[in-house]
Amino acid sequence: MARTPWVEKDECTSCGLCADNLPDVFRLDEDGLAECFNPQGASEEDIQALAIDACPAECIHWKAG
């Protein structure tokens, strides 16, 4: 994977949608904020559609390598 998803935690609203949609990629940390713990847990297409595009806070982005 040439790029990995990144969560801007200061923008996260703790809705949990990314973790619900892609539990093999995202989870909520001890503060209840989203984090990407396994960027290889889904395809880039699924991450784009089910996390990045679906995030109501728009806090998930791609970062290189």
Secondary structure, 3 states (H helix, E strand, C coil): CCEEEEECCCCCCCCCHHHHHCCCCEEECCCCCEEECCCCCCCHHHHHHHHHCCCCCCCEEEEEC
